[in-house]
Amino acid sequence: MTSAGTEPQPTPSPTLADRVLGGWLGRIAGNMLGKPVERGEVWTRERIDAYLRRAGALPLTDYLPEPATDEDRALLRPEWRQCVRGRIHGSCRDDDVDYAVLGLDLLERHGFGFSTEQVGDLWLLRLPYLQTFTAERAAYRNLANGIRPPLTATYDNPCQEWIGALIRADIHGWTCPGDPRRAAAQARRDAVLSHTGNGVYGAMFAAALVSAAFTAPTVRAALDEALAVVPASCRLARTVRRVVSLHEAGLSWEDTLVTLDGETAGLGWIHTVPNAAVLTAGLLYGDGDFTRTVALTVRGGLDTDSNGATAGSVAGVLSGAAAIPAHWKDPLEDTVRSAVFGFDGVRVSELAERTVRLTEAERLSPVVMDAGGTGHAFG
C-alpha cells in the first residue's frame, strides 16, 4: 500500500552482471531439472507427466521429485540421485555445462577472433574424449587422427545436424549482449568443427537468442531477432516460425507440440530441429516466467536436459539472477562439477564474473573488420 500522493517505483532493470549470472544459473538449473529424464525415446511427454502425477508434482514448479515407483526409478538416468529435490548439492557434471565452461576458457585464451582450429585444439587439451557424445565424439576422433576442420564435421559423422553445437552456443550470447549477429558469427565458427546444416543453424539461433534476451522487451521479440540470423528457408527457421504461428493462433502448449511431433517425425530425439520446437514452445508459453519456462520445456520431452539448459539460460538472462526463485538457485550451492580440466568445483559466481570481464573488455577494445566482414578486437 502506498501513501497518498506517492506512486509505486518501477522495478529497476537487471544489470549486465545480474543478467549474465542469471544465464549461468538458469542454464545449470534447467540442465539439472531435465537430466533424470534425458532419454527421449523412453521419457515421452506422456511418461514424464505420468511420473509427475504419481509423485504429486503437477504442475511442476521445482526440481523433479523422488521417483514414486520402482519402475520409474529403474528408467531414470543414474544421475537422478544428484538431481532430484532434496538431494542436490551443487551441479552434477554434464556436457551441457562443460561446453559453456570450455567456451569461456576459449575466449579467455584466444579472444573473440578465435578460429575453429583453436576450438579443436582446446578440446584435445581440456576435454576428456569419453565425455563427448554424438557429433562431438566423431569430430574429436577426427581431430585425434589428424583431420582438420571443416572435414572434422563431415568425415564419418552421422550426427552432423544433432543438437550438440546448439548446447555450446550460450557463451557466445552471454559475451555479445544485445548483438545477436556477432553472437551468431562466433557460434558458427565454433559449430562448424562438428556440425553442418541445421546443426550449425541451431547454434547460431541459440547464441543470437541468448544475446537478444539482454535487450529484447519480450520473449517473442528475442525469437524474432534470433530468426533473423539464420536462413529463412532452413528447416530450423521454418519449424520455429511454425511454433510461433501456432502460439499466436491460440493453440494450447500440448496441441502445439502434438502438431510439431507430426511435422518433425523421423528426425530422432537428439536432432536439432524437433528440439528447437520444444525449446521455442517452452519459451513462448512460459512467457518470461522462469519456473514456467523451464518446467514446460522439460515436460516437452526429447533432449530434456539440453532444452532445459538453453531455456533456463534465456529465461535467466531475461529476468536476471535476482529474480530467479531461490529454490532453483540455493541447491546449486554456487558450485559447478565439470570434466573440463582445471575447472571442477569452480564457483558459478566466478564463471559469471569472468564472463562479464570478457564482455566489458571487448566493449573497450578497438575493433577492425576482417575480410569476411566480422569485427575482431585487437589484443
C-alpha positions as CSV (number, residue, x, y, z in Angstrom):
1,M,0.0,0.0,0.0
2,T,1.4,3.4,-0.9
3,S,0.8,6.6,0.9
4,A,-1.3,9.3,-0.6
5,G,0.3,11.3,-3.4
6,T,3.1,8.7,-4.0
7,E,3.5,6.4,-6.9
8,P,5.0,2.9,-6.8
9,Q,8.5,2.9,-8.1
10,P,9.3,0.8,-11.1
11,T,11.4,-2.2,-10.6
12,P,14.9,-1.4,-11.9
13,S,16.2,-3.4,-14.9
14,P,18.7,-6.0,-14.1
15,T,22.4,-5.1,-14.6
16,L,24.6,-6.8,-17.1
17,A,26.3,-8.7,-14.3
18,D,22.9,-9.9,-12.9
19,R,21.7,-11.0,-16.4
20,V,25.0,-12.9,-17.1
21,L,24.8,-14.6,-13.7
22,G,21.1,-15.4,-14.4
23,G,22.1,-17.0,-17.6
24,W,24.7,-19.3,-15.9
25,L,22.3,-20.2,-13.1
26,G,19.4,-20.7,-15.5
27,R,21.5,-23.0,-17.7
28,I,22.7,-25.1,-14.8
29,A,19.2,-25.3,-13.1
30,G,17.5,-26.2,-16.3
31,N,20.0,-28.8,-17.1
32,M,19.6,-30.3,-13.6
33,L,15.8,-30.3,-14.0
34,G,15.9,-32.3,-17.2
35,K,18.8,-34.6,-16.5
36,P,17.0,-37.5,-14.9
37,V,14.6,-37.9,-17.8
38,E,17.0,-37.2,-20.7
39,R,16.4,-40.4,-22.7
40,G,13.9,-39.1,-25.2
41,E,13.0,-42.4,-26.7
42,V,11.9,-43.6,-23.2
43,W,10.8,-40.4,-21.5
44,T,8.0,-39.1,-23.7
45,R,5.9,-36.2,-22.6
46,E,3.2,-38.6,-21.5
47,R,5.6,-40.6,-19.4
48,I,7.1,-37.5,-17.8
49,D,3.7,-36.2,-16.8
50,A,2.6,-39.6,-15.5
51,Y,5.8,-39.7,-13.4
52,L,5.0,-36.2,-12.0
53,R,1.3,-37.1,-11.4
54,R,2.3,-40.2,-9.4
55,A,4.6,-38.1,-7.3
56,G,2.0,-35.3,-6.8
57,A,4.2,-32.8,-8.6
58,L,1.9,-31.4,-11.3
59,P,2.1,-28.6,-12.0
60,L,5.8,-28.8,-12.0
61,T,7.3,-25.9,-10.0
62,D,10.6,-27.3,-8.6
63,Y,13.2,-29.9,-9.4
64,L,11.9,-33.3,-10.2
65,P,10.6,-35.2,-7.1
66,E,11.9,-38.6,-5.9
67,P,10.5,-41.4,-8.1
68,A,7.3,-42.8,-6.7
69,T,7.7,-46.3,-8.0
70,D,10.4,-48.9,-8.6
71,E,9.6,-48.8,-12.3
72,D,10.2,-45.1,-12.5
73,R,13.4,-45.4,-10.5
74,A,14.7,-48.0,-13.0
75,L,14.0,-45.8,-16.0
76,L,15.7,-42.6,-14.8
77,R,19.2,-41.8,-15.7
78,P,21.7,-42.9,-13.0
79,E,22.4,-39.2,-12.2
80,W,19.0,-38.7,-10.8
81,R,20.3,-39.2,-7.3
82,Q,22.2,-35.9,-7.6
83,C,19.4,-34.1,-9.5
84,V,16.1,-34.5,-7.6
85,R,14.6,-32.4,-4.8
86,G,16.4,-32.7,-1.5
87,R,19.5,-34.5,-3.0
88,I,21.1,-31.6,-4.9
89,H,24.4,-30.3,-3.5
90,G,25.9,-28.3,-6.4
91,S,25.5,-29.1,-10.0
92,C,26.2,-32.6,-11.3
93,R,28.7,-32.9,-14.2
94,D,27.1,-32.7,-17.6
95,D,28.3,-31.8,-21.2
96,D,25.6,-29.0,-21.4
97,V,27.5,-27.2,-18.7
98,D,31.0,-28.4,-19.7
99,Y,30.8,-26.7,-23.1
100,A,29.8,-23.4,-21.5
101,V,32.9,-23.6,-19.3
102,L,35.1,-24.7,-22.2
103,G,33.7,-21.8,-24.3
104,L,34.7,-19.3,-21.6
105,D,38.2,-20.8,-21.5
106,L,38.4,-20.5,-25.3
107,L,37.5,-16.8,-25.2
108,E,39.9,-16.1,-22.4
109,R,42.7,-17.8,-24.2
110,H,42.1,-16.7,-27.8
111,G,39.8,-13.7,-27.7
112,F,36.8,-13.1,-29.8
113,G,38.7,-13.7,-33.0
114,F,39.3,-17.4,-32.2
115,S,39.5,-19.9,-35.1
116,T,37.7,-23.2,-35.5
117,E,41.1,-24.9,-35.3
118,Q,41.7,-23.3,-31.9
119,V,38.3,-24.7,-30.7
120,G,39.5,-28.2,-31.7
121,D,42.9,-27.8,-30.1
122,L,41.3,-26.8,-26.8
123,W,39.0,-29.8,-26.9
124,L,42.1,-32.1,-27.2
125,L,43.8,-30.2,-24.4
126,R,41.0,-29.7,-21.9
127,L,38.1,-32.2,-22.6
128,P,38.2,-36.0,-22.0
129,Y,37.2,-38.0,-25.1
130,L,34.7,-40.1,-23.1
131,Q,32.9,-37.0,-22.0
132,T,32.0,-36.2,-25.6
133,F,29.0,-37.6,-27.4
134,T,27.4,-38.0,-30.9
135,A,28.8,-35.3,-33.3
136,E,31.4,-34.0,-30.8
137,R,32.8,-37.5,-30.4
138,A,33.1,-38.0,-34.1
139,A,34.8,-34.6,-34.5
140,Y,37.2,-35.4,-31.6
141,R,38.1,-38.7,-33.1
142,N,38.8,-37.0,-36.4
143,L,41.0,-34.3,-34.7
144,A,43.0,-37.0,-32.9
145,N,43.5,-38.8,-36.2
146,G,45.0,-35.6,-37.8
147,I,41.9,-34.4,-39.7
148,R,41.4,-30.7,-39.7
149,P,38.2,-28.6,-39.9
150,P,35.9,-28.5,-41.7
151,L,36.4,-32.2,-42.5
152,T,36.2,-32.9,-38.8
153,A,32.4,-32.3,-39.1
154,T,31.8,-34.4,-42.2
155,Y,34.1,-37.4,-42.1
156,D,32.3,-40.5,-40.7
157,N,29.9,-38.3,-38.7
158,P,26.2,-39.3,-39.0
159,C,25.2,-36.7,-36.3
160,Q,26.0,-33.5,-38.1
161,E,22.6,-32.0,-37.6
162,W,22.1,-33.1,-34.0
163,I,21.8,-30.8,-31.0
164,G,25.5,-30.7,-29.8
165,A,26.5,-27.4,-31.4
166,L,23.4,-25.7,-30.1
167,I,24.3,-26.6,-26.5
168,R,27.8,-25.0,-27.0
169,A,26.3,-21.6,-28.0
170,D,25.3,-19.8,-24.8
171,I,28.7,-18.4,-24.0
172,H,28.7,-16.5,-27.3
173,G,25.3,-14.9,-26.4
174,W,26.4,-14.0,-22.9
175,T,29.6,-12.3,-24.2
176,C,27.7,-10.4,-27.0
177,P,24.8,-8.9,-25.1
178,G,22.3,-7.2,-27.4
179,D,24.4,-8.1,-30.5
180,P,22.8,-11.2,-32.0
181,R,24.6,-11.2,-35.3
182,R,28.0,-11.1,-33.7
183,A,27.0,-13.8,-31.2
184,A,25.8,-16.0,-34.2
185,A,29.0,-15.4,-36.1
186,Q,31.0,-16.6,-33.1
187,A,28.8,-19.6,-32.6
188,R,29.1,-20.6,-36.3
189,R,32.9,-20.6,-36.0
190,D,32.6,-23.0,-33.0
191,A,29.9,-25.2,-34.6
192,V,31.5,-26.0,-37.9
193,L,34.1,-28.1,-36.1
194,S,31.5,-30.8,-35.6
195,H,28.2,-29.9,-37.4
196,T,26.7,-28.9,-40.7
197,G,23.4,-27.5,-42.0
198,N,20.7,-27.2,-39.3
199,G,23.2,-28.3,-36.7
200,V,25.1,-25.1,-37.3
201,Y,22.0,-23.0,-37.7
202,G,20.8,-24.3,-34.3
203,A,24.0,-23.0,-32.7
204,M,23.6,-19.6,-34.4
205,F,20.0,-19.4,-33.4
206,A,20.7,-20.2,-29.8
207,A,23.6,-17.8,-29.5
208,A,21.5,-15.0,-31.1
209,L,18.5,-15.8,-28.8
210,V,20.6,-15.6,-25.7
211,S,22.2,-12.3,-26.9
212,A,18.8,-10.8,-27.8
213,A,17.4,-11.7,-24.4
214,F,19.7,-9.0,-22.8
215,T,17.8,-6.2,-24.6
216,A,14.6,-7.5,-26.1
217,P,11.4,-6.4,-24.4
218,T,9.7,-9.8,-24.7
219,V,10.4,-13.5,-25.5
220,R,8.8,-13.1,-28.9
221,A,11.0,-10.1,-29.7
222,A,14.1,-12.1,-28.8
223,L,12.9,-15.0,-31.0
224,D,12.4,-12.7,-33.9
225,E,15.9,-11.3,-33.6
226,A,17.3,-14.9,-33.4
227,L,15.4,-16.0,-36.5
228,A,17.0,-13.1,-38.4
229,V,20.5,-14.6,-38.2
230,V,19.7,-17.9,-39.9
231,P,18.5,-18.6,-43.5
232,A,14.7,-18.1,-43.6
233,S,14.3,-21.2,-45.7
234,C,16.2,-23.7,-43.5
235,R,14.2,-26.3,-41.7
236,L,15.1,-25.0,-38.3
237,A,13.8,-21.5,-39.1
238,R,10.6,-22.9,-40.7
239,T,10.0,-25.0,-37.6
240,V,10.5,-22.2,-35.1
241,R,8.2,-19.9,-37.2
242,R,5.6,-22.7,-37.1
243,V,5.6,-22.8,-33.3
244,V,5.3,-19.1,-33.2
245,S,2.3,-19.2,-35.6
246,L,0.5,-21.9,-33.5
247,H,1.1,-19.9,-30.3
248,E,-0.3,-16.8,-32.0
249,A,-3.3,-18.8,-33.2
250,G,-4.2,-19.6,-29.6
251,L,-3.4,-23.4,-29.6
252,S,-2.5,-24.9,-26.2
253,W,1.1,-25.8,-25.4
254,E,0.1,-29.5,-25.7
255,D,-1.6,-29.1,-29.0
256,T,1.3,-27.1,-30.4
257,L,3.8,-29.9,-29.5
258,V,1.5,-32.6,-30.9
259,T,1.3,-30.8,-34.2
260,L,5.1,-30.4,-34.3
261,D,5.6,-34.0,-33.5
262,G,3.9,-34.9,-36.7
263,E,5.7,-32.4,-38.7
264,T,9.2,-33.4,-37.5
265,A,8.6,-37.2,-37.3
266,G,11.5,-39.3,-38.2
267,L,14.3,-36.9,-37.2
268,G,15.0,-38.5,-33.9
269,W,15.0,-37.2,-30.3
270,I,18.5,-35.6,-30.5
271,H,18.1,-33.8,-33.8
272,T,18.3,-30.0,-33.6
273,V,15.0,-29.3,-35.3
274,P,12.4,-31.0,-33.1
275,N,14.3,-29.9,-30.0
276,A,14.2,-26.3,-31.3
277,A,10.4,-26.7,-31.5
278,V,10.2,-27.9,-27.8
279,L,12.5,-25.0,-26.8
280,T,10.6,-22.4,-28.6
281,A,7.3,-23.7,-27.2
282,G,8.6,-23.6,-23.7
283,L,9.8,-20.0,-24.1
284,L,6.6,-18.7,-25.7
285,Y,4.2,-20.5,-23.4
286,G,6.4,-19.7,-20.4
287,D,6.1,-16.1,-21.3
288,G,9.1,-14.8,-19.3
289,D,8.3,-16.6,-16.1
290,F,11.4,-18.6,-15.2
291,T,9.7,-21.5,-13.4
292,R,7.0,-22.0,-16.0
293,T,9.6,-21.7,-18.9
294,V,11.9,-24.4,-17.6
295,A,9.1,-26.7,-16.4
296,L,7.2,-26.6,-19.8
297,T,10.4,-27.1,-21.7
298,V,11.5,-30.2,-19.8
299,R,8.0,-31.6,-19.8
300,G,8.2,-31.2,-23.6
301,G,10.5,-34.2,-23.7
302,L,13.2,-35.1,-26.3
303,D,16.6,-33.9,-25.1
304,T,15.3,-32.7,-21.8
305,D,18.5,-31.6,-20.1
306,S,19.8,-29.7,-23.2
307,N,16.5,-28.0,-23.8
308,G,16.0,-27.2,-20.1
309,A,19.5,-25.7,-20.0
310,T,19.0,-23.4,-23.0
311,A,15.5,-22.3,-21.9
312,G,16.9,-21.6,-18.4
313,S,19.7,-19.5,-19.9
314,V,17.4,-17.4,-22.0
315,A,14.9,-17.0,-19.1
316,G,17.7,-16.2,-16.6
317,V,19.1,-13.5,-18.9
318,L,15.6,-12.0,-19.4
319,S,14.9,-11.9,-15.6
320,G,18.3,-11.6,-14.1
321,A,19.7,-13.8,-11.3
322,A,18.0,-11.9,-8.5
323,A,14.6,-12.7,-9.9
324,I,15.1,-16.4,-10.3
325,P,13.3,-18.1,-7.3
326,A,15.6,-19.2,-4.6
327,H,14.6,-22.9,-4.7
328,W,16.2,-23.1,-8.1
329,K,19.5,-21.4,-7.1
330,D,20.2,-22.3,-3.5
331,P,20.6,-26.1,-4.0
332,L,23.3,-25.4,-6.6
333,E,25.5,-24.1,-3.7
334,D,27.4,-21.8,-6.2
335,T,29.3,-24.9,-7.3
336,V,29.9,-26.5,-10.7
337,R,31.2,-30.0,-11.3
338,S,32.9,-30.2,-14.6
339,A,35.0,-32.6,-16.7
340,V,36.9,-29.6,-18.2
341,F,40.5,-29.9,-17.0
342,G,41.1,-27.3,-14.3
343,F,37.5,-26.3,-13.7
344,D,36.0,-28.9,-11.5
345,G,34.5,-27.3,-8.4
346,V,34.6,-23.8,-9.8
347,R,32.0,-21.3,-8.4
348,V,29.1,-20.3,-10.6
349,S,29.6,-16.7,-9.4
350,E,33.3,-16.8,-10.6
351,L,32.3,-18.1,-14.0
352,A,29.8,-15.2,-14.3
353,E,32.3,-12.6,-13.2
354,R,34.9,-13.9,-15.7
355,T,32.2,-13.7,-18.4
356,V,31.4,-10.1,-17.6
357,R,35.1,-9.2,-17.6
358,L,35.4,-10.6,-21.1
359,T,32.3,-8.7,-22.3
360,E,33.4,-5.4,-20.8
361,A,37.0,-5.8,-22.2
362,E,35.6,-6.4,-25.6
363,R,33.5,-3.3,-25.5
364,L,36.6,-1.2,-24.7
365,S,38.8,-2.7,-27.4
366,P,39.3,-1.1,-30.8
367,V,37.7,-3.2,-33.5
368,V,38.7,-3.8,-37.1
369,M,36.8,-5.6,-39.8
370,D,38.4,-8.7,-41.3
371,A,38.0,-9.8,-44.9
372,G,34.7,-11.6,-44.1
373,G,33.2,-8.5,-42.5
374,T,33.4,-9.8,-39.0
375,G,34.6,-7.4,-36.3
376,H,37.6,-8.6,-34.2
377,A,39.2,-6.8,-31.3
378,F,43.0,-6.2,-31.2
379,G,44.8,-8.0,-28.4
